[in-house]
Amino acid sequence: MKNDDLRAERDDLDDLNDFIPRVPAKRSNNLVLQVAAGVFLGGLALWLVQLGATLLYAKLMLATVTFGG
């Protein structure tokens, strides 16, 4: 048991015909554009909600809100 050779043997890479390189996958910018559009539209929606809330608050403070006509 003292002289057991427990080292792994290397594979022979002499035959280079077996090696087929991987083709790198083409990455599209689709995800980047979707995230950018989501951030832009989310910011726009948040700004519109804030504008509406500010206008409603200003009307309440000025007591110019009339209900029913």
ABEGO torsion letter per residue (X at the ends): XAABBABBBBBBAABAAABBBBBBBBBBAAAAAAAAAAAAAAAAAAAAAAAAAAAAAAAAAAGABBBGX
